[in-house]
Amino acid sequence: MITLTDATKSYPGGVTALAGVTLSIGRGELVGIIGPSGSGKSTMLHLLGTLDRPTTGTVRIDGHDTAALSDAELSALRARHIGFVFQHFHLAANTPALDNVADGLVYTGLRAGERRRRATAVLHRVGLGHRLEHEPHELSGGERQRVAIARAVAGRPALLLADEPTGALDSASGAGVMRLLRELHSAGTTVVVITHEREIAAGLPRQVRMRDGRVIADAARGAATSSAGVR
């Protein structure tokens, strides 16, 4: 589903955030991308989510070369195929959970009634059927993250990118969020978790480790990598 080939990302001033990474993630995988601050994992997220293009090399998402697509085409690709979950939730304040999820479906062209029906169904799926009318400030951190996950999957994306999804949560809430991500994976969603937490990564079936903008190991393949990445 995702293929990076010798992908680099450089910024003005000579900063190289990603240095020649080659990596494939298959449809239906559950993968952790692990590394400390500055390792390149956030840049990796931006490329995987089509929020940015590589400086050199290629990134293909579901067969599409992201460097060859216009901004409008990238937006359409994200809308059809990719859901995002972030550490700090990014929920609309003073807005009930139901509307936070339903409003995320506006781009789909669904009628308002269908958006609310789908939002209600997915909130029940994540265990928040009793909290539909609660605003973010009335929810716990774990509940807010589940609303964010519901919003991300309501559009039925093939790929879910979770950026430090447990970073703002206590250990019990974090464990609950990871159980939910594994359930979504079991239902067929490709899930990529970006994290610096080794204990979170340890529970994932595949662990891609990054350092200094390079992939240095891929636990699923059981091999250390060269500076060029994983092939």
ABEGO torsion letter per residue (X at the ends): XBBBBGBBBBBBGGBBABBGBBBBBBBGBBBBBBEBBGAGAAAAAAAAAGABBBABEBBBBGGBBAAABBAAAAAAAAAAABBBBBAAGGBBBGBBAAAAAAAAAAAAGBBAAAAAAAAAAAAAAAGAAAAAABBAAABBAAAAAAAAAAAAAAAGBABBBBBGAAAABBAAAAAAAAAAAAAAAAAGBBBBBBBABAAAAAABABBBBBBGGBBABBAAAGBBBBAAEBX
